[in-house]
């Protein structure tokens, strides 16, 4: 099909459905932008056509003429069909420019009039296609779009290849897609223009499959279900969507241990080949599909005597690929195994599992197969499954333990001890550890519909609360119920008050209340002899006191670390080890903090504690960022964010740290987007504590991006939030120096000095040496803005040395940068009657330090400053005050709102930029009008105009 540019729809933006293909999409787009061609290749269903359509929509506007064809297998025997699709609508436009012989041959091929063949008119046809493309290209760029090249009729494929190899500099580009396995695309690449980029589409990751299913509306799906879809589909987006659709249409979800339902549309892809197997070979493959890691030895042990011959038969049909370097038997695609299992009668499945329950060597596997071979309740089977779950838990596989625990509950008689609900609750707690919060919540809610024993009800409520994560506001109604269920039992009350401590912090934003509840929980747990809950409560109390700058924090940390310890608490992200890490990093003991968090990360990975792994990756990234290892920090932060999104836990916190790392070592635009994402998460969750962290990251990114006014707005909001929360330790967020620097840049040195003085009081009291050094750097900028250049120089020189000795590499480099700017400024604009400041007016030292840190955004700033020359950092670089004198009497929030009104922002825009509600904006403006003696927004703008004209 041919579409002239004159008749095209307006170019559309890249559709959202190109999920997980962002990097290759960018590569292909850049290749087309350079005038080259692109060949997309990969297996069936991998998304080639989706990407092809997206690229065409994105790039077609750059071409005058777009020629399209899309072949099908059923039409591949029809000669010249693709050629007719490409040139049919432009034949009249090009035929007059072709020599007579070429025109006749082409018209005959396209219209079917005559007996044109490649054998008879080969040269004329080949030259006609080449001439046709050159004729169209003479009037403007041409884009040839061809999907499913493997089904192109042989004649059209030969003609296109002939032309493609001879186009040279003619502005004709090809955008094609072909179904391939492995390196089979070579022959298609040889038939493409010489500058063609081959782009292979591989399988999607689990996170990308989750995003794709979410985009198509197949929600909500549990993390374990997403994992099963990803495994069964092999990351193939078409297969994943079909599996998601089948689940959405199924009235019941698969039970633990059961495979996903495979829709008929996917079964048809493999069942035709399965029908060619002998009955015995099919039974052998069924046993292999039921096994976790099938081998020939396992198949023999399961009673399949002729496994070698039967698997060879399956391999010949493309169903199996037996590993040459090992004994494993591997299906050519996971979907084949799933379809085979889904198609088998229930009786044959149970027989396969029964054979494997004695043949498998691993006790966990034996127990799983025994459960799937058994119908009804059986206390012996249930006991074996519970033992297998405990073994999986000890091996660091809590997700497997949860699955086995649910199987154990299913086979547990109602009158047994432990009962089925007790085993379900253990499975729910394992699911929490594995990061499968949705599964845990569903199990606990199910138990609560039946449970009457207080201990079981409280335990179930604890799972519901834990599953809420940071969104504790969503389960606020739970607390009165769980307190009633706990009665006066100190062990149960300790669990409740521990969660109330978290509620006080996250929902109420009250550190004092959180600390009090945690101390009470620790006391109750000690009275009830529940050492685990006591240690968790003490750890929470220690962390809260550390963030508050409370003088009792060191002693509480010691109490949380006293023996006897609980191994689970010791490595939990809210446990004693984590509390000690926070104390170390806030006390500038970076080396010991790194060693501590590295050991914790290693242990939680061994135990399979996914949520703790997310947090500890973030903690380690934070440590590396402070140490000036920005590239390493960026890698860790991205890993934490990927895992958080995959697990659906800790996304806001991980996005916040990833924003800081991106702004320091990566992409500043991405840093801004991530900070806003983190703030949105915190707003939705009602989490005031992480909202302040997210806004601090946003302010830092805005400062790095060269927007100090925006940074001031974000960081002023952080200041107000932390004052309300009762956070006094400036080492917690370390935003004070950034706010002061941004204030200096917009011409507010007085407010900057206030920020510095307030933070310094607490930093001195708590002995926060690195914070004091950063505050001194900011104060040097204040002094420079006031013309005190020599004092600023002395202060900056001292600061750079102190930060270097403390190990804060990035902050040291920022001090060197400020020092270089100051020297360059005074060299260009010397003081009247004075002498230039000592030291070289050079950016070399700052560049060296930033390069050592791999702080690329900062390094680009240094390069820009060095290239711009002295004038760029002269007196004009210190912005004049923009606030009205009349605004100085307003509160901070009132001043920010009034300033944004002066810029012409609407109430909704102001609310979005300051992360407050529209009603808050309206109420703030009412106070501004009253204080300034004015009546409307217009009067504020008039005040601003009057200031600017004086």
Number of C-alpha atoms within 10 A of each C-alpha: 18 18 17 14 17 10 8 13 10 11 13 14 11 16 14 9 15 18 19 19 16 11 9 15 19 12 15 25 18 12 16 21 12 10 16 20 24 26 25 25 28 22 17 17 16 23 24 26 21 15 24 23 17 20 24 21 17 16 18 23 18 16 18 18 25 24 22 23 21 19 18 15 11 8 13 19 14 13 21 25 24 29 24 23 18 24 23 17 15 18 16 11 12 18 19 11 15 17 13 13 14 22 23 19 26 28 21 17 24 20 12 14 11 11 10 20 15 18 7 11 18 15 14 19 24 21 21 26 24 20 21 22 24 21 18 20 19 12 11 16 20 25 25 22 24 24 23 21 22 18 19 27 21 16 20 23 19 15 22 19 18 18 22 22 15 13 17 12 7 17 19 25 25 23 24 26 28 24 20 19 12 10 10 13 21 12 9 19 17 13 18 26 24 15 16 23 19 19 18 21 18 18 20 22 18 21 20 19 26 26 18 22 22 14 13 12 12 19 12 12 17 18 21 20 20 20 18 17 28 25 18 23 25 20 21 24 25 15 23 26 18 19 26 29 18 18 21 16 12 11 8 8 14 13 12 17 15 12 19 21 20 24 18 13 12 18 17 12 13 18 15 10 14 21 10 13 17 13 12 13 21 19 20 24 30 23 25 26 23 22 19 11 13 20 19 19 16 23 24 15 15 21 15 20 13 14 21 15 11 21 24 16 17 24 17 11 14 15 21 20 18 19 11 8 6 8 13 16 23 20 21 15 17 16 23 25 23 23 25 20 24 19 15 13 9 12 9 15 20 19 18 25 26 20 21 29 24 17 19 23 11 11 17 23 22 21 27 24 27 22 27 20 20 15 11 9 16 15 15 12 19 26 18 20 31 26 19 24 30 21 17 21 20 14 14 19 21 29 25 23 30 32 22 31 31 27 27 32 26 22 22 26 17 13 8 9 11 13 14 22 23 19 23 26 25 25 30 33 28 27 29 25 25 27 29 26 28 21 21 29 24 15 23 27 15 15 21 16 9 10 15 11 9 16 16 19 24 23 23 29 25 21 24 24 22 19 26 17 16 25 21 25 19 15 15 13 10 15 18 11 12 21 16 12 20 22 11 10 15 19 21 26 23 28 26 23 24 27 22 22 28 23 25 20 23 24 21 18 23 20 24 19 17 26 25 16 26 29 24 21 31 28 18 24 27 18 15 17 13 17 18 20 24 28 28 28 33 30 32 29 29 32 26 23 25 28 21 21 21 16 12 12 20 15 11 22 23 14 15 27 20 11 8 10 14 16 11 15 21 22 24 25 25 19 26 30 22 27 28 23 24 19 21 17 20 25 18 21 15 20 14 13 22 21 13 17 24 15 13 23 24 13 20 22 14 13 21 22 26 23 24 26 25 29 25 25 25 28 28 24 30 24 23 24 28 19 23 27 22 31 22 17 29 27 17 25 29 21 18 28 26 17 23 24 21 21 22 19 24 22 23 29 27 29 30 32 30 31 33 30 30 28 30 30 27 22 16 21 14 15 29 24 16 25 32 22 20 29 28 16 23 25 17 14 21 20 23 23 21 22 30 24 27 32 29 29 34 29 31 30 30 24 21 20 20 13 16 23 17 20 27 25 24 24 27 23 23 26 20 13 19 21 11 13 19 15 24 20 25 25 25 17 17 19 23 26 24 23 30 27 26 28 29 29 25 19 20 21 24 13 15 24 21 12 21 23 14 13 21 22 14 18 22 12 11 19 15 18 18 24 27 24 26 26 26 21 30 32 26 28 29 27 19 22 21 14 14 13 22 18 13 25 24 12 21 29 16 15 26 24 14 18 23 18 12 16 18 22 24 26 24 27 27 21 28 26 27 22 30 24 23 26 26 26 25 22 19 18 15 15 13 6 5 7 10 17 18 10 10 13 19 15 20 16 15 24 24 14 21 29 16 17 24 21 25 22 18 25 22 13 16 20 14 12 19 19 10 11 13 19 15 17 20 18 15 10 14 16 14 12 14 13 18 18 11 13 19 11 13 15 12 16 18 20 20 21 23 27 21 17 20 19 11 14 15 14 19 14 15 21 18 12 15 20 18 14 13 16 12 12 21 15 11 18 22 16 14 25 16 10 14 15 10 14 13 12 17 13 15 21 17 12 17 21 13 11 14 10 6 5
